[in-house]
Amino acid sequence: MPFLEFTPNLARQVAVPAGEFPGGSVREVLESAFSTRPDTRPYVLDDQGGVRKHVMVFVNGEQIADRRALTDAVQPGDNVFVMQALSGG
């Protein structure tokens, strides 16, 4: 199974799951994680189901291409990383 991890600054806002979650696409992996912690979903996805503007999702260090439908493929053993952009000065 793919391994899903969230950046520590996002973890300070909401208790986010980290670990292996089933799925063959980024959406399937995220939805598996959200099923255990539904309060995490609004921090990552917008009301249309796409990745929020200030959130980035990577698979094996590469930014995903499909931020709307999240169809980027993942394989067992892949690493999915979700980070929230920081702003300020």
C-alpha positions in Angstrom: 0.0 0.0 0.0 1.1 3.6 -0.5 2.3 5.5 2.5 0.6 8.8 3.2 2.2 11.5 5.4 1.2 15.1 6.2 3.6 18.0 6.9 4.0 18.9 10.6 2.5 22.4 10.2 -0.8 20.8 9.0 -0.7 18.3 11.9 -0.7 21.2 14.3 -4.1 22.3 12.9 -5.8 18.9 12.9 -4.8 15.4 13.9 -3.9 13.8 10.6 -3.4 10.2 9.8 0.0 8.9 8.7 0.6 5.4 7.5 -0.3 3.0 4.7 -3.7 3.5 3.0 -5.1 1.5 0.1 -5.7 3.0 -3.3 -4.5 3.1 -6.9 -4.9 6.9 -7.3 -4.1 9.9 -5.1 -7.8 10.4 -4.6 -8.4 6.9 -3.4 -5.5 7.1 -0.9 -6.7 10.4 0.5 -10.3 9.3 0.8 -9.1 6.2 2.7 -7.3 8.4 5.1 -10.3 10.8 5.4 -12.6 7.9 6.2 -10.6 7.5 9.5 -10.3 11.3 10.1 -13.1 13.1 8.2 -12.1 16.4 9.9 -8.9 16.4 7.9 -10.6 16.5 4.5 -11.5 20.3 4.5 -7.9 21.2 5.3 -6.7 19.4 2.2 -9.6 19.5 -0.3 -12.0 22.3 -1.3 -15.7 22.0 -1.6 -15.4 20.8 -5.2 -13.1 17.9 -4.1 -9.9 19.4 -5.6 -6.7 20.2 -3.7 -6.9 23.6 -1.9 -5.0 26.5 -3.4 -2.3 26.5 -0.7 -1.9 22.8 -0.4 0.6 20.7 -2.4 0.5 16.9 -2.9 3.6 14.9 -4.0 4.0 11.3 -5.0 7.6 10.1 -4.5 8.8 13.7 -4.4 7.0 14.8 -7.6 4.1 17.2 -7.5 0.9 15.7 -8.8 -0.4 16.8 -12.2 -4.2 16.5 -11.5 -5.2 18.8 -8.7 -8.9 18.6 -9.5 -9.8 14.9 -9.9 -6.6 13.6 -8.2 -6.2 10.8 -10.8 -2.4 10.5 -10.5 -1.6 6.8 -10.1 0.1 5.4 -7.0 1.6 2.0 -6.5 2.2 -0.1 -3.4 5.3 1.4 -1.7 4.9 4.9 -3.1 5.1 7.8 -0.8 2.3 10.4 -0.9 3.1 13.6 1.0 0.7 16.5 1.7 2.0 19.9 2.6 0.4 23.2 3.3 2.1 26.3 2.0 3.3 28.8 4.6 3.0 32.5 4.1 4.0 35.6 5.9 7.2 37.5 6.6 
